[in-house]
Amino acid sequence: MADIGTGHALLPLYLVENGTVTRAIAVEKEAGPASLARSAVAARGLADRIEIRIGDGLSPLRPKEAEIIVIAGLGGEKITAILAADIEIARTAHRLILQPMNRAAPLRRWLVENGWQIEAENLVAERQKLYPVIAATLGTSERMDWLEEELGPCLLASQHPLLEELIKRLTLRYEKAFAGLSKAPHAGTAARRKELARRLAELRALLQKRTPLL
């Protein structure tokens, strides 16, 4: 596996030590962080199985070198940019594991539009924040509607235990956006307000279906 933006190489260390993968490539953009990762790997005696490389995004990888590519802890738009910059390398991996800190919807949309299908998703709660984890493989899939892009098609299908909380937070975000448009009208506001109102209605209906009547 290849871990892009590895930090202290915690993920490669965990996966190698637990036998989940036999070999890992840990990538960092700058020499300083790469040195810290190299020291962490050496301290655990795994320098022969975890290789530290310096470079931007996927550029340090060769085609077909990594069966699994992990990009975690970055914004969805940044992850999209990394994949787009070296898309041919990304397409040689068997699976992408992506954990966007925000803007997951544009990332999901980009994946589907560029030849990946979302095969699995998870949702993790930490320190009052929710983080999606997306697994994608090459393949065609139907275009998602806006709810699937925002909430995740697999999370919706599986009725993930944290899905209701995710819906509530998305509803609050749309309510704030709707209120903001009311305070600062400009060209195109009416159409945007209409679209936001439609989406809010769908979110509230979705919540109502999940809430049992007393």
N, C-alpha and C positions, 0 to 999 in steps of 0.2 A: 504494500500500500504506500501511497505517497500522501504526506500531510503538508498542505500548503499553508504557510504562515504558522509554523509549528510551535513558536514560543519556546518553552523549556523542554520541548519534545515529550511532554507528558503522555500524549495519546500514543505515539509510536512505542514508547517504553511500556505502557500498559498492555498494548496489544501483543507485543513480542514476548513479554514476560509471561503472559497468560496463554501463549500458544495460539492465539487467534490468527496471527500472521507469522510467517517465518522470517520475513525481511521487510524493512521499511526504509523509505527515503523521507527525510525531514527537510523541508525547504524554508529558508528565511531570506528575506530581501536584502538585509544589511549584515555586514560582517560581525557587528557587535552582538546582536541577538543570536546569530549562528554560532558564535563562540560559546555563549551560555548554553545553548542546546548541546553542543559537542561535549562540553564539560559534564553535563548531566548524564549523557549517554556513556561517557567514559567511566564515570563514577559507579555506574551499575554494571560495568563490564560487558557492554553490548555494542561496542564500536564496530565489531565485525558483522553485526546484523542490522544496525541502523546507521545509514549514511547521511551525513549532514551536507546539504548543498546550498550555495548562495545564488540567488537569482530572483527575478520578478515573475510571480505567478507560476504558470506551468512551463515556462521557458527552460528551466533546468532539467526537465524530463525529456527522455527520448520516446518516440512512438512505441506503443505496446509494452513499455517498461513497467508501468504500474497497472495492476489489475483493478485496484480500487483507488480513486482519488478523493481525498477528504479536504473540503474547504469549510472551516468552521470559525465562528466568532467574528465574522465580517458582515457588513450590511449587504442586503440582497443585490443592490445595484453594483457593488464592488465585486461580489462573487460572479455576477453576470459578465462584467467587464473582463475578469480573469479568464473565464471560460471562452468568451468570444475572441479574445486576443490570440489564443492558441487552440482553436476549436478542433483542429485536426488531431492534435495530441489528446484532447479530451475524448474524442470519439474512439480512440483505441483502447480506452479503459472499459472493463466489464461493467463497472458501476461507479456512479458518483454519489458521495455522501455529503450533503450540503446542510449547513446550519446557519441560516441568516439571522442576524440580530434584529433586523427590521426589513421592511419592504420585501416580504416574501412573495407577494402577489406578482410583481413584475418578473421575479426570478422564475416562478412556476410557468408564467406565460411564455417567457423566453425559451425555457426547456422544451415545452411542447411544440413551439413554432420552429425549433431547430433540430427536431428529430429525436428527442428523448421522450420517454414515457415515465410518469411518476409511479413507481411500483409499490412504494411503502412510505409511510410518514409516522412520525411520533411527535408528541408535544410534551415538553419538559418544563416544570415549574421550578424556579429558583429565585429566592429573594424577591418574591411578589412579581416576578416577570415570567412571561411565557415564551418559550423558544421552540420553534418548529425544527424538526430534523427531517430532511427529505432524501430519499433514496431514488435514484433515477437510472434507467438503463436505456440503451438505444432502442428505438421502436416508434411506430406511429401511434398516435392516440387522437381522439376527437378533441376539438377545441373546447376549452373549459368555459363555463359561464362565470360571471364576476364573483359569485359566491364560492365556487370551487377554487378560483384563483386566490381569493382572500383567506379562506378557511382551510383549504387543502382538500382535494378530492378524496383521498384515502381517510383523512380524519373525519370527513362528513359520512363516508360510507360505513366506517367502523363505529361511529358514534363514540369517539374517544371520550374517556371520563372527564377530560379538561375542556372538551369542546364548548360546553355551555358557558364557561368562564371566558373563553376566547370570543364567543359571539357577543357577550355582554360588553367586552372591551372594544370590540369593533363597532358596536352600536354607539357607544359613548363617543368614539372618535368621529363617527359620521354626524352625530348630533352637534358636536363642537364645530365641525366644518359647516354644517347647515346654519348654525347661529352666526358664525363669522361672515357668511355671505349676506345675511340679513343686515348686518351692521355696516358693511362696506359694499354697497351695490356698484356694479360696473358693467361694461358691455359683456354680454354672455351670461350674466348672473342668473337670469330667469331660467335658462335651459339647464344650468348647473344645479340650481335649486330643485328643479323638477326631477332631475336624475337622482339627486341625493334623497329627496323625499320618497322616491320609488324604492331605492335601496333600503332606506330605513324601514319602510313598511314590510319589506321582505324579511329583514332581520328580526323585527318584532314578531312577525308571524311565526318565524322559525323558533324563536324563544317560547312563544305561547304553546307551540306543539310539544315542547320539551317540559313544560311546567304542568304538573297534574292539577286538575281542578279540585278545590277544597269541598 
